[in-house]
Amino acid sequence: MAGKKRPLVVITRKLPDPVETRMRELFDARLNVEDRPMTQPELVAAVKEADVLVPTITDHIDAALIAQAGENLKLIANFGNGVDKIDVAAAAKKGITVTNTPNVLTEDTADMTMALMLAVPRRLAEGANVLTGEKKWAGWSPTWMLGRRIWGKRLGIVGMGRIGTAVARRAKAFGLSIHYHNRHRVLPAVEDELEATYWESLDQMLARMDIISVNCPSTPATFHLLSARRLALMQPAAYIVNTARGDIIDEESLIKLIQDGKIAGAGLDVYEHEPALNSKLLKLAHKGKVVLLPHMGSATLEGRIDMGEKVIINIRAFFDGHRPPDRVLPLRT
């Protein structure tokens, strides 16, 4: 972009310092130094003025907002893989390109999924709270804080994409038997490597697994994919882990089933109405039935810097007259 006017890039949230510094070097970058979600009027002002908008998961870039965009806005370079908060079709109709940052959060999210898979049945949060709570620890006892073994159990993965496959590799190393449901069966070489069993019927898989891991994207087709009916198919001793998106699970139904002892517990990093958190989940957490994390599955410094670098590459490619490598098309959403 040497010799050209630098594009005005509005970044809606604070990003890691190395990313912001590089953006300031390359673009006319407007940073969010307060790191608070932009209000709707602020987002409207941003799309009216910017050449590039860099939103995150906390921003709702819907058709109504896109309709108010100025003529200069030509690129929405999402800081994140998921584009469920962006109306990609509305952007395309207005001649605005949308990009995302795929393939950089796979390992980090799979790590956190595995951590929750261990934390819930082995009662890690409960155990940690014993030592930091008000009561003095009485010492070890043969029958105290007994959890459930995960070695030898059946893991059912809902969504065998990049993250689901990475979870499967970790879980296999922990001695779990790998099962999965996906829109399409994975390659035979992957199935052979993981010794994985494919279930065309999600209902049948749910009824037979000891642990369920939700790793599919949030789309209209996956909204409440794990509905009240499907959750009720799970075994009473089974656990569910979700590091994907909160609206894939019918949260109220999950809470009720755990309260009634029809599902053993859950490890959740995402929530249906986040950042609002259902108070019933907090009560279950106090009882040791669920482990709750504040959407930090992909929160590593390395991952965030990698995401920022992808955003920068997409912006530079676009303004150099090339197709951005991570362009998102309406049909793919």
C-alpha positions in Angstrom: 0.0 0.0 0.0 3.0 2.2 -0.4 2.2 5.7 -1.7 -1.6 5.2 -1.2 -3.8 6.9 1.3 -4.0 4.7 4.4 -7.5 3.2 5.0 -9.3 4.3 8.2 -9.7 1.1 10.2 -12.0 1.2 13.2 -11.3 -1.6 15.8 -14.2 -2.2 18.1 -12.3 -3.7 21.1 -8.8 -3.5 22.5 -6.4 -6.0 20.9 -3.0 -7.2 22.1 -0.4 -4.5 22.0 1.7 -6.1 19.2 -1.4 -6.2 17.0 -2.5 -2.7 17.7 1.0 -1.4 17.1 1.3 -3.1 13.7 -2.1 -1.7 12.8 -1.1 1.8 13.7 2.1 1.4 11.5 0.1 0.2 8.5 -3.3 1.9 8.7 -5.1 4.9 10.0 -6.2 2.8 12.9 -8.7 4.0 15.5 -8.3 1.9 18.7 -10.7 1.2 21.5 -8.4 2.0 24.4 -11.1 1.7 27.0 -11.9 -1.9 25.9 -15.6 -1.7 26.3 -18.2 -2.9 23.8 -19.3 -0.1 21.5 -22.8 1.2 21.9 -25.2 1.0 18.9 -24.8 4.8 18.1 -21.0 4.3 18.2 -21.2 1.4 15.8 -23.4 3.5 13.5 -20.9 6.3 13.6 -18.1 3.8 12.9 -19.7 2.2 9.8 -20.6 5.7 8.4 -16.9 6.8 8.5 -14.6 3.8 8.3 -13.1 2.2 5.3 -12.7 -1.0 7.4 -14.5 -2.2 10.5 -12.8 -4.8 12.7 -15.5 -6.2 15.0 -15.5 -9.0 17.5 -18.0 -11.4 18.9 -19.5 -8.7 21.2 -20.7 -6.7 18.2 -23.9 -7.3 16.4 -23.4 -6.3 12.7 -26.9 -6.9 11.5 -28.7 -5.8 8.3 -30.0 -2.6 9.9 -26.5 -1.5 10.9 -25.0 -2.4 7.5 -27.8 -0.4 5.8 -26.4 2.7 7.5 -22.8 2.2 6.3 -21.1 4.9 4.4 -19.8 4.6 0.9 -16.3 4.2 2.2 -16.9 1.0 4.1 -15.7 -1.8 1.9 -14.4 -4.4 4.3 -15.6 -6.0 7.6 -12.5 -7.8 8.8 -13.8 -9.9 11.7 -11.5 -10.5 14.6 -12.6 -14.1 15.1 -13.6 -17.2 13.2 -17.4 -17.2 13.8 -19.4 -14.8 11.8 -22.8 -15.6 13.3 -23.1 -12.0 14.6 -22.5 -10.5 11.1 -25.2 -10.5 8.4 -22.9 -11.6 5.6 -25.6 -11.6 3.0 -26.6 -8.0 3.8 -22.9 -7.0 3.5 -22.6 -8.7 0.2 -25.6 -6.9 -1.2 -24.1 -3.6 -0.2 -20.8 -4.5 -1.8 -18.9 -5.0 1.5 -16.5 -7.9 1.8 -16.4 -9.9 5.0 -13.4 -11.8 6.3 -12.7 -13.9 9.4 -9.7 -15.5 11.1 -10.0 -19.3 10.7 -7.5 -22.0 11.7 -5.8 -20.2 14.5 -7.9 -21.1 17.6 -8.2 -24.8 17.0 -5.6 -26.1 19.4 -6.4 -23.5 22.1 -10.1 -24.3 22.1 -9.4 -28.1 22.0 -7.1 -27.6 25.0 -9.9 -25.9 27.0 -12.4 -28.5 25.9 -10.2 -31.2 27.3 -9.7 -29.2 30.5 -13.4 -29.0 31.1 -13.8 -32.7 30.2 -11.4 -33.5 33.1 -12.7 -30.7 35.5 -16.3 -31.8 35.7 -16.1 -35.6 36.4 -13.0 -35.2 38.5 -14.5 -32.3 40.5 -11.5 -30.1 40.1 -13.2 -26.8 40.8 -14.8 -28.3 44.0 -11.4 -29.5 45.1 -9.7 -26.2 44.6 -12.5 -24.4 46.5 -11.9 -26.6 49.5 -8.4 -25.2 50.0 -9.4 -21.6 49.4 -12.7 -21.6 51.3 -13.4 -20.6 54.8 -13.4 -24.1 56.3 -10.2 -25.8 57.1 -9.4 -28.9 55.1 -9.7 -32.0 57.3 -7.3 -34.1 55.3 -7.4 -37.0 52.9 -10.1 -39.7 53.3 -10.7 -42.8 51.1 -14.2 -41.9 50.3 -13.9 -38.1 50.1 -14.3 -36.0 46.9 -14.8 -39.1 44.7 -15.3 -38.2 41.0 -15.6 -40.3 37.9 -12.8 -41.8 35.8 -12.7 -40.6 32.2 -10.3 -43.3 30.9 -12.2 -46.0 29.0 -15.3 -43.9 28.6 -17.1 -43.1 25.4 -16.8 -39.5 24.1 -19.4 -38.3 21.6 -18.3 -35.3 19.6 -21.0 -33.1 18.0 -19.3 -31.5 15.0 -16.1 -33.2 13.7 -14.5 -30.1 12.1 -11.0 -28.8 12.9 -11.7 -28.3 16.6 -13.7 -31.5 17.0 -10.9 -33.5 15.4 -8.3 -31.8 17.7 -10.4 -32.7 20.7 -10.6 -36.3 19.5 -6.8 -36.6 19.3 -6.4 -35.3 22.8 -9.2 -37.5 24.2 -7.8 -40.6 22.5 -4.5 -40.0 24.3 -6.5 -39.9 27.5 -7.9 -43.4 26.8 -11.4 -42.3 25.6 -13.3 -44.1 22.9 -14.1 -41.7 20.1 -17.5 -41.3 18.6 -18.8 -38.5 16.4 -21.8 -37.0 14.6 -21.2 -34.7 11.7 -22.9 -33.5 8.6 -20.4 -35.5 6.6 -18.3 -38.4 7.5 -14.6 -37.6 7.9 -11.9 -39.1 5.7 -11.2 -42.8 6.3 -7.6 -42.0 7.2 -8.9 -39.7 10.1 -11.3 -42.3 11.3 -8.5 -44.9 11.3 -6.1 -42.7 13.1 -8.7 -41.9 15.9 -10.4 -45.3 15.8 -13.5 -43.2 15.6 -17.1 -44.4 15.2 -19.4 -42.4 13.0 -23.1 -42.0 14.0 -25.4 -40.7 11.3 -28.1 -40.4 14.0 -27.3 -37.8 16.6 -30.1 -39.2 18.8 -28.6 -42.6 18.9 -25.2 -41.3 19.7 -26.4 -39.1 22.6 -28.1 -42.1 24.2 -24.9 -44.1 24.3 -22.2 -41.7 25.3 -20.6 -41.0 28.7 -19.4 -37.5 27.7 -20.7 -35.2 25.0 -18.5 -32.5 23.5 -20.2 -29.7 21.5 -17.9 -28.4 18.8 -20.1 -27.4 15.9 -20.6 -23.8 14.6 -23.6 -21.7 15.5 -25.9 -21.4 12.5 -29.7 -21.3 12.1 -29.5 -25.1 11.6 -27.7 -25.7 14.9 -29.8 -23.4 17.1 -30.9 -25.6 20.0 -29.5 -28.6 18.1 -29.3 -30.1 21.6 -33.0 -29.5 22.4 -34.9 -30.6 25.4 -35.9 -33.8 23.7 -32.3 -34.7 22.6 -30.8 -33.8 26.0 -33.3 -36.1 27.7 -31.8 -39.0 25.6 -28.5 -38.7 27.5 -27.6 -41.1 30.3 -28.0 -40.0 33.9 -24.3 -40.5 34.5 -23.3 -38.6 31.4 -21.6 -35.2 31.2 -21.7 -32.5 28.5 -19.1 -29.9 27.6 -19.7 -26.9 25.4 -16.9 -24.6 24.1 -18.6 -23.8 20.8 -21.6 -21.4 21.1 -24.2 -21.2 23.9 -27.3 -21.2 21.7 -26.5 -24.7 20.4 -27.9 -26.1 23.7 -31.3 -25.4 25.1 -29.8 -24.0 28.3 -33.0 -24.0 30.4 -33.6 -27.7 29.6 -30.1 -28.6 30.4 -30.4 -26.9 33.8 -33.6 -28.7 34.6 -32.1 -32.1 33.6 -29.1 -31.6 35.8 -31.3 -30.4 38.7 -33.4 -33.5 38.4 -30.3 -35.8 38.3 -31.0 -36.9 34.7 -27.6 -35.6 33.5 -24.6 -35.8 35.8 -23.1 -32.4 35.0 -21.7 -29.9 32.5 -18.6 -27.9 31.7 -19.6 -24.7 30.0 -17.5 -21.9 28.4 -20.3 -20.3 26.5 -23.9 -19.4 27.3 -27.1 -18.9 25.5 -27.6 -15.3 26.5 -24.0 -14.2 27.4 -22.7 -12.1 28.9 -25.9 -12.6 31.0 -25.6 -15.7 33.0 -28.5 -17.8 34.2 -28.6 -17.7 38.0 -29.6 -21.3 38.1 -26.3 -22.2 36.6 -24.5 -20.4 39.4 -26.5 -22.4 42.0 -25.5 -25.6 40.2 -21.9 -24.5 40.2 -22.0 -24.0 44.0 -23.3 -27.6 44.3 -20.5 -28.9 42.1 -22.7 -30.0 39.3 -21.2 -27.6 36.6 -17.9 -25.9 35.9 -18.4 -22.5 34.4 -15.8 -20.4 32.5 -16.2 -16.9 31.1 -15.8 -17.7 27.3 -12.1 -18.1 27.5 -11.7 -21.2 25.4 -9.5 -19.5 22.8 -8.0 -16.9 25.2 -4.2 -17.3 24.8 -1.9 -14.5 23.9 -0.4 -16.5 21.0 -3.9 -17.1 19.6 -5.0 -13.5 19.8 -1.8 -12.3 18.1 -2.3 -14.9 15.4 -5.9 -13.7 14.9 -4.7 -10.1 14.6 -2.1 -11.0 12.0 -4.8 -12.7 9.9 -6.9 -9.5 10.2 -4.0 -7.4 9.0 -3.2 -9.8 6.1 -6.9 -9.6 5.0 -6.9 -5.8 5.1 -3.6 -5.5 3.2 -4.6 -8.0 0.6 -8.0 -6.2 0.0 -6.4 -2.8 -0.4 -3.6 -4.1 -2.6 -6.3 -5.2 -5.0 -6.2 -8.9 -4.2 -8.9 -11.2 -2.9 -8.5 -11.6 0.9 -7.4 -15.1 1.8 -10.1 -15.5 4.5 -13.1 -14.0 2.6 -16.5 -15.3 3.9 -19.2 -15.9 1.3 -22.9 -15.7 2.2 -23.5 -19.4 1.2 -20.8 -20.6 3.6 -22.6 -19.1 6.6 
